[in-house]
Amino acid sequence: MADYLIAPSILAADFARLGEEVDNVLSAGADVVHFDVMDNHYVPNLTIGPMVCKALRSYGVTAPIDVHLMVKPVDRIIGDFIDAGASYITFHPEASEHIDRSLAMIREGGCKAGLVFNPAAPLHHMEHVMDKLDMVLLMSVNPGFGGQKFIPHTLNKLRQARALIDQSGFDIRLEIDGGVGVQNIGDIARAGADTFVAGSAIFGQRDYKSVIDAMRAELASAR
Ligand SMILES: O=C(CO)[C@H](O)[C@H](O)COP(=O)(O)O
């Protein structure tokens, strides 16, 4: 089993102080910066683009930046995020005309590639591209907004995705996003996730370190 990674979603950060917020959450023990890109078309919200990713790199952020594209179409923006310093780029299969090609573009650009599945989206799209995946991200809320409740049936889907990944023999991270907090992270890990996106649970507290420490304690007992 891969190491557990905690990936705070900057969607819930104070955007007026974004560089400082990212520094603070990384100093508090986070592993990865989760970067939500929304286009007001694929999802009903509008957030940040490659300029902000590039600005974080110029500011000095060296941690992996995990870019989740909630954008349709995806191909036009992939190159901009590669140039902006993204580490992971993930997209929704229904937002790509040619899934295999989009994944290949990401990897050819030197980034890690992943597919994202909404709560009601079937997993079958991953089966034919296992060799091109570094990450599978399961949404445990409908995408577009932070602060929503974890949808419980995602736990079964995590078990299914974990089985598919393990059967494939490829080194693919299994990430979960939406409504993740100290209270449910242990159950989520036991269902097979190894990478945990949390926005409001972390940035909604004053002391990021105590939340991340509490998450790590839950994860340690889930092993
Ligand atoms: O992608 C997202 C929404 O589309 C967010 O990353 C996700 O919802 C995390 O926020 P929270 O932890 O507050 O639920």
The ligand as a Tripos MOL2 file, in Angstrom:
@<TRIPOS>MOLECULE
LIG
   14    13     1     0     0
SMALL
NO_CHARGES

@<TRIPOS>ATOM
      1 O1        -13.3600   19.6560   -5.8040 O.2       1 LIG1
      2 C1        -13.9730   20.1500   -4.9090 C.2       1 LIG1
      3 C2        -15.3700   20.5550   -5.1400 C.3       1 LIG1
      4 O2        -15.6670   20.3390   -6.4720 O.3       1 LIG1
      5 C3        -13.3000   20.3800   -3.5710 C.3       1 LIG1
      6 O3        -11.9340   20.0330   -3.6530 O.3       1 LIG1
      7 C4        -13.8750   19.5450   -2.4910 C.3       1 LIG1
      8 O4        -15.2390   19.6470   -2.4010 O.3       1 LIG1
      9 C5        -13.1440   19.7930   -1.1760 C.3       1 LIG1
     10 O5        -13.8360   20.5960   -0.3600 O.3       1 LIG1
     11 P1        -14.3580   20.1200    1.0500 P.3       1 LIG1
     12 O6        -13.2470   19.3730    1.7200 O.co2     1 LIG1
     13 O7        -14.6800   21.4090    1.7240 O.co2     1 LIG1
     14 O8        -15.5410   19.2200    0.8080 O.co2     1 LIG1
@<TRIPOS>BOND
     1     1     2 2
     2     2     3 1
     3     2     5 1
     4     3     4 1
     5     5     6 1
     6     5     7 1
     7     7     8 1
     8     7     9 1
     9     9    10 1
    10    10    11 1
    11    11    12 2
    12    11    13 1
    13    11    14 1
@<TRIPOS>SUBSTRUCTURE
     1 LIG1         1 GROUP 0 **** ****
